């Protein structure tokens, strides 16, 4: 009733360290076939080697997905792509563990070059030392850029692996829907606390049903005159912003010429810190996030240094 049509289960489970539960293996494939027969749902599992692919195809698995660790390895991806040649099966590709869009796209290109057309992406977040809130940082701008570059590609979100904690799944699922994701891949377990793998991020089927019932699915293409007017204002702001940045870079190049003529170092740490502190405080007073302002001026400073380096090295 909630649009859940695919039953996913990890037959082979790559673990960060040895000794953890690594899946039942081939023995579990008939269990998935039994699930399909009993529920009528499509069944899916993860593949990481050519042997996994062959076993899944032999067992009649409907869908395979490729995990983050495998996506990050071009050799493994090519091995899987070669094993899938001549087969028409949906393949879902999770993002690599590191935030590398080209690596993610390259993995899907390998599958596509093998002749498969039913390909989708899964956003499961990116590994980080900072695990204060999320298990894997969402870094939403990366799947957003993937959508911009491959607008016809279905993209699903894995809130379980992003959050790492069951209490975050609902809010992450809603964020994904608000950003126009095509669906969710959520981990569910009849007894979450007893799960042999990632127990903290498991939810019961009843909780999953509750979360799905709460989701607000927003319209994708509906625009109004008032929205178009607001977008015109954004366009005007963007135009002004580009003009101001161009003016700033012209001044930076003049400074670069001065530094070259007078033997002054390009990097002036004291001045850079002064800009970050002053503009960060100004941004807060204007209702903006200080970290956002810091990132903006870090990018501006990086480009300023690059242009001044060009002048000095002429």
VENUR-V228948 format. One line per field, one symbol per residue. phi: phi as a letter, one per 30 degrees, with the letter a starting at -180 (. if undefined). psi: psi as a letter, one per 30 degrees, with the letter a starting at -180 (. if undefined). Layout:
phi=???
psi=???
//
This chain:
phi=.cidcbccaddcbdcdbdjddcjdjeedddddddddddciddcbbdbbbddedddddddiddbbbcddddedceddddddeddceiccbdbccddddcdbddddddddddddddjdccbbcbcbibdaddcdccdbddhedddddddddbddddbcccdddddibddcddddddedddciddlbbcdbbdbedcddbhedcdbdeddedddddddcccdccdbbdddddddddddddddddddddddddddddddddddddcicdddcdddddddddddddddddcicdddddddddddddedddddddddddd
psi=fggjfkjkkjekjkkellfljglfaeffefeeeeeeeefgllkklkkfleeeeeeeeefgkekllkleeeefjeeeeeeeeeffkgkjkkkkjlllelijeeeeeeeeeeeeffgkfiklkkjglkklfjheelekkehffefeeeeeeiffkkklkifefeefkfffeeeeeeeeefgglfaljkkkkfiefgkfkhefgklleeeeeeeeffkjjlkefklleeeeeeeeeeeeeeeeeeeeeeeeeeeeeeeeeeeefghkkejjeeeeeeeeeeeeeeeefgglkeeeeeeefeeeeeeeeeeeeeeeg.
//
